[in-house]
Amino acid sequence: MADTVRFVVGILGNATSIFLFAAPILTCKRIIKNKSTEDFSCVPYIFSQLSCLVYTWYGSPFVSKGWENMPVFTVSGVGALLETCYILIYFWFAPSNRKKEVARMQLPTITAFSVIALVSILRLHDHPQRKVLVGSAALVACVAMYGSPLLAVRKVIKTKSVEFMPFYLSLFSFLASLLWGTYGLLGHDLFVASPNLVACPLGILQLLVYCVYSKNRVAEKPENMDLEKIVFNNEEKLSNNQLAAMNSTVITVEK
């Protein structure tokens, strides 16, 4: 019964995590449309990629016993693929100085994952030891992933605008951490439970900040305004002025 409940929670965690990993699609769509990364940060994508890579390895039969952590393996694999796509899109449209920043962060994360994977498979010869090494690395990477949006929270508080902190990213971050924390507790797996239980309060904080500042709207910049909308409004104002002039003429004639 306990295994069944854990499996169901894992499936729910999978579904929620897919939404979490898919949330940046809207941001990437905006970046592609505007051909600019604006003030968006690539840091959450890089930490999410590292966390997904390490947890994919953790959930594989090379580290876990058999497929005991299959939900972790599947959703983390999908997440790693999506986060890599987001990083590539960000890198393509970023200015040269930000491209250098992305490269400086991407190289250590890929190197760290490669070292963890190689050491665990070549130097450690049983599953418990591998789980301790990879699980410890996954724990740190997961906390970094859930903590990285705090950079956006800081910006929201500073600018009093939620423009660069997507709501759905915060919502699904909280839900995913809650479900995976429960999944880890049911399976007595502290390497899954611990970082997600730490992330729950961070998710609540993001949602509270969003609720406080969501009513504030940033004025639309002139270069981002719709030209057709401006022309239509001007034509409408002109038509109204002409109509007022005609009414005034009619009144004068009647007198």
Phi, psi and omega in degrees: 000315181297321179294323179295315179299317180297320180295318179297316178298323177296321178295316177297320177297322176300311182299315181294321180293326176299317177296321179298313182288336180274345183304321181291356179302320180297320178295316180295324177298318178294319179298316180294318181296316182272352183054038181204144177275353179049230180257015178289149181253145178268352184303313180300324180293320182291316178292324177294320178299314179298315179300316181294320179297314182293319180289332173297316178293321179297320182279351181284161179296346178291333182247305177281163181278111182063224179249040180296335179242041181302317178302322179295317181297312185293309184290326179291324177296315177297317180298318180298320179295314181295315181297324177297320177297318180297318180296319179296318178296314179300315181298321183296319185262358182282149173293166188301322181293324179285329176299321178295321178296316179298315180297320180295329179274325184290320182300311179295325181293316178294320178296316180299315179297317181298318179296315180300314181295315182292316180297317183294326184270332185262329185256334181251131191245010173221158186297317181303316180294319179296320181295324179295313181295304184292322179296322178295317178295320179295322179301311181296316181295323181292317177298320178296321180297312181286336181274339183299326176296350177297338174297321178290324178299317178300318180293322179298314181296323182289317184265349183058037179217139181262017185304322185253022173230091183301136183295314185294330176296319179290318182297308183287337174296316179294313182296318180295317180295323179295314182291317181288331173296318177295318179301316180294321179294318180296328180263007182054038181250097184292336180288340174263319185288313189304305183295328181286325176290328174291326183286337181304308178299327178294321177295319178297319179300315180299318180294320179296316179297319179297316180297322182292318188256003184292338181284342179279133180238135179281135179298140184289131181287147182303322183287343180261358183283150182281118183297320180297324180294320180296314181298316181299316180296321179294319178296321180295318178296321180296317179298318179296320179294320178296319180296319179296321179295320179295318179298319179296322179294317180299317180297320180295317180297317181298321179295000000 
